[in-house]
Amino acid sequence: MKRSIVFPVMIALILCVTPLLIAAAKVGEAAPDFTATASNGKTVKLSDNLGKYVVLEWHNNGCPYVGKQYNSGNMQRLQKQWTARGVVWLTILSSAQGKQGYVTASEENDYMTKMHATPTAALLDPTGEIGHLYDAKTSPQMVVINPQGIVIYDGAIDNKPTTDLNDVPGATNYVSLALEQAMAGKKVETPATRPYGCSVKYAN
Amino acid sequence: MSKRDSRRNFSAAFTLLLAFVLCGARAEASGVPIPHGTIEIVAQNESIQPGRDFNLALYFQLEKGWHIYWANPGDSGEPPRVEWKMPKGITAEEIEWPTPHRLGSSTIVDYGYEDAVTLIVPMRTETNLAARQSAQIVGQVKVLVCREMCIPGKAQVSLTLSIKAQTAAPDSKTEGLFSAARKSLPQHAPQSWKFNVDDTKSSFVLTGNLGHQTTRAIFFPLNESQIDNAAPQDVTPTPGGFRLTLRKSHQLLKPITRLKGVLVLADDQAYWIDVPVSKAGAPRNNSGMNLQPQHFVEEDKAT
């Protein structure tokens, strides 16, 4: 009798604790699930997007490396191009309140309108919970998740770790490369790189 | 305290503040401005002797709290880059990087320099330079300066040196700067020291046999995405040296053959090491260790 109670309790405890024990996202492993509030007020749960490719884009509007991608229009082009092909594109804002890149929902909506940015959603992560879950170090760090929920790319947006707008046209874009190769049923050639950029402005 | 006293104190404080601001402004006026700092180009010698190598240096001064980056910037940022313009017959070598510092928080760690740093750039010359009287050397510098936030800067620095057939005399004005900069460079590790690196599942274990016990060891990897920069480096003293556990980077998916970088020991003594990596449990090979010149090239960065 006693044992029949202890066993389910143990299982329940293990289930409770497991998500906390999952280490940061790693290529080839399951993408850790999260739920977040988007700037449009909707709730987004990563695992609701199983069956689709998902791109995570770490964002900070004051970071010059992010500025390079947005002022050149490159990030917006990528968002448009890939969401048109059914990819779920989630911009993630992990700057803590008071730090560079922290925005309210309406500030983020204004920014996206002004910049003509069209991600599927922009997720507000001022506690840094999602950022830490993925061990995001920089903006613009990029993660690509396949329809099975496995991380297939983690790292830089491209192979030019600079703030120079002139470096955008000739760059190899690792996100597009990973998506193209995976969608064609090929192996992702470059599944991980150093995610160059500005450090994510987490709370201290 | 009377009203008058407090007014007097206030004006004294104001004078001090004003002096501080003015002096600060004066100290910064000597170089070309970059975001939150200045950069200056200096030469070690007063002239250039054709066919003889010489040294230039870029001297960065930064406002308190701001930093620039090492050859491997760590988790974020990028190292300063220089594009040189100078007469044919002079070529610039790679920057000689001083020992970096760990900068950042518990989750994001960068490698770089705060306050001030001198980057020595060795220059080579050809004998056909003798036809010229002087050489203007221009460096176009791109540098990322960060504190909480990062600001990219560009600066052009230049100097003109005369070309003389006789041995170039050291410039007494820059002697101190160059000798201090030399002291900040990592040294060659003594030949008698033996290192090896074991590749375990999640870490690289660097073992150093120096002939004496060591309680302090910090490793700075030259190549990106090999170790987890922010992970604590766990040092275990051994009778002959130390054992240092370096957690692997998430971005490292393939085995590496060598671990190169700067090892900092007690009293901030720093050494270049380049150690072959062996699978844990495999026979060790100490003989393969190379002592590297102080200026590594960045050719095998995994960007």
Interface residues (C-beta under 8 A of the other chain):
Chain A: A24 A25 K26 V27 G28 G62 C63 P64 Y65 K99 Q100 H132 D135 K137 T138 D154 G155 A156 N159 P161 T162 T163 D164 P191 A192 T193 R194 P195 Y196 G197 C198 S199 V200 K201 Y202 N204
Chain B: D75 S76 G77 E78 G104 S105 T107 I108 D110 K142 L144 C146 E148 M149 C150 I151 P152 E224 S225 A230 H250 Q251 L252 L253 A302 T303
